[in-house]
Amino acid sequence: MQHSMRILLVEDDIEQLEPIQAALSDVGNIVDGVEDGETAQWLMLEKDYDLLILDWMLPGVSGVELCRHYRKGGKTTPVLILTAKDTTTDKVMGLDAGADDYLVKPVDILELLARVRALSRRSPLWIGERLQVADLILHLATLMAEYNNTNVQLSVREFHLLDYMMRHQNQVLTRDQIEQNIWQWGEEPESNAVSTLIRRLRQRLQIIGVSEWIETVYGMGYCLKPKGTVNREQGIGNRE
């Protein structure tokens, strides 16, 4: 099974963007689909992605320019360039800009998914096949959480939330940060969506005995703290 990833897809042709975004989402990824380079630049600064898929020809800022700028910022996330240009010179230009792979349009969806699976293994955000915080293990390919040899299956959204919180353990994450990283660009989650998702994840984690690791920092947000590291004097509790 493919790792579930956060992907930025930049394609100015909506008739190509929508089927690619749908195919990537259908296999469990969170896909931010945007049509212009300026929005893409903002998202690249605001969010951590596992993979960027950039169309070469974009209005304003080209995909190659986006890639070059991204690499100059020190980011090592894999980049796949989509282009109608099918010459060696163009391919070299894209790779020199820092792209990891290159796919000629019109895109074959099965080939794209195969390239995405291969690139997922290069992402600096994926460390082997699992994430681990203390004795809590998140299995990245199966969306299973494990603690003390007990497992629980997570939904895709619950998995992405726990994945995000584990990568930012001991940090207070605001509702806005969680929304930006768990929902796709352009989605409009309901006002209580984050609270509902936190509650559902706690219920899942209760099965394996770690629901209290997700702390509510009143007036600020939520924090994943391994049991035994909670500082009650900071006004942190473990209920909504």
QUIRA-V650744 format. One record per residue. RES is the residue in one small letter. PHI is phi in whole degrees, 0 to 359 (none if undefined). D_CENTER is the distance of its C-alpha to the mean C-alpha in Angstrom with 2 decimals. Layout:
RES:PHI:D_CENTER / RES:PHI:D_CENTER
This chain:
m:none:16.58 / q:288:13.47 / h:303:10.46 / s:276:7.87 / m:235:4.78 / r:261:2.30 / i:235:5.86 / l:258:8.50 / l:247:11.77 / v:241:14.94 / e:209:18.16 / d:278:21.23 / d:266:22.90 / i:299:21.77 / e:289:23.58 / q:262:21.33 / l:298:18.03 / e:297:18.41 / p:293:19.16 / i:292:16.44 / q:298:13.79 / a:296:15.62 / a:296:15.83 / l:290:12.16 / s:290:11.53 / d:297:14.62 / v:261:13.37 / g:100:10.65 / n:271:7.48 / i:267:5.97 / v:239:7.79 / d:271:9.17 / g:258:12.63 / v:229:15.11 / e:252:18.65 / d:218:19.63 / g:291:19.03 / e:294:19.74 / t:298:16.95 / a:300:14.57 / q:301:16.08 / w:297:15.53 / l:296:11.80 / m:296:11.55 / l:278:13.50 / e:275:11.92 / k:233:8.17 / d:261:6.50 / y:251:4.93 / d:272:5.67 / l:202:8.09 / l:247:10.32 / i:241:12.94 / l:240:15.82 / d:288:19.16 / w:296:22.03 / m:268:24.24 / l:234:22.80 / p:293:24.97 / g:85:25.24 / v:258:22.93 / s:285:22.60 / g:299:19.63 / v:293:21.56 / e:296:22.15 / l:301:18.49 / c:297:17.83 / r:298:20.91 / h:296:20.10 / y:298:16.60 / r:292:18.34 / k:296:21.13 / g:281:18.84 / g:88:18.24 / k:280:14.62 / t:246:14.39 / t:304:11.08 / p:302:12.57 / v:233:13.90 / l:247:15.57 / i:264:18.38 / l:256:19.89 / t:201:23.55 / a:274:26.99 / k:280:28.49 / d:235:29.69 / t:238:31.82 / t:300:31.67 / t:300:31.99 / d:295:28.95 / k:298:26.89 / v:298:28.10 / m:299:27.29 / g:295:23.64 / l:292:23.38 / d:294:25.33 / a:284:22.87 / g:113:20.29 / a:291:18.75 / d:265:18.14 / d:206:19.16 / y:210:21.01 / l:228:21.52 / v:274:24.54 / k:275:24.61 / p:292:25.40 / v:283:22.32 / d:273:23.05 / i:299:20.18 / l:295:20.98 / e:293:21.12 / l:302:17.80 / l:297:16.13 / a:293:18.14 / r:296:17.08 / v:297:13.35 / r:300:14.19 / a:294:16.22 / l:289:13.80 / s:299:11.11 / r:284:13.91 / r:265:14.22 / s:297:10.91 / p:293:12.04 / l:280:9.17 / w:259:10.58 / i:249:14.04 / g:65:16.13 / e:256:15.50 / r:204:14.91 / l:251:14.08 / q:220:17.24 / v:234:18.43 / a:54:22.22 / d:258:23.06 / l:270:19.97 / i:242:18.08 / l:248:14.84 / h:275:15.25 / l:286:12.06 / a:273:13.86 / t:251:15.88 / l:60:13.85 / m:253:16.92 / a:256:17.59 / e:227:20.82 / y:210:23.34 / n:51:26.94 / n:65:26.79 / t:248:25.86 / n:242:22.85 / v:220:21.17 / q:276:19.02 / l:253:16.00 / s:287:14.87 / v:300:11.40 / r:293:10.91 / e:297:12.72 / f:300:10.76 / h:295:7.39 / l:293:9.86 / l:294:11.68 / d:302:8.98 / y:296:8.15 / m:290:11.95 / m:292:12.89 / r:290:11.17 / h:236:13.12 / q:304:16.16 / n:67:19.29 / q:255:17.65 / v:280:18.38 / l:253:15.40 / t:284:16.80 / r:300:16.34 / d:298:15.25 / q:298:12.45 / i:295:11.29 / e:301:11.83 / q:298:9.96 / n:264:6.64 / i:253:7.49 / w:255:9.47 / q:286:9.41 / w:304:11.46 / g:96:15.03 / e:288:14.80 / e:241:17.39 / p:296:16.85 / e:295:20.26 / s:300:21.48 / n:259:21.39 / a:298:18.06 / v:293:16.49 / s:301:19.79 / t:296:19.94 / l:293:16.55 / i:301:17.55 / r:298:20.90 / r:297:19.68 / l:294:17.57 / r:300:20.70 / q:297:22.81 / r:295:20.88 / l:290:21.03 / q:297:24.70 / i:298:25.43 / i:255:24.68 / g:87:26.15 / v:231:23.41 / s:298:22.90 / e:285:24.56 / w:292:21.89 / i:273:19.93 / e:260:22.17 / t:264:22.78 / v:260:23.74 / y:302:26.09 / g:79:25.65 / m:236:22.45 / g:164:19.63 / y:224:18.47 / c:213:18.31 / l:266:17.81 / k:232:21.08 / p:305:22.61 / k:305:25.98 / g:101:28.79 / t:250:26.97 / v:282:27.26 / n:257:29.49 / r:294:31.22 / e:292:33.01 / q:274:29.88 / g:77:30.00 / i:258:27.11 / g:235:27.56 / n:242:25.81 / r:234:26.52 / e:298:25.33
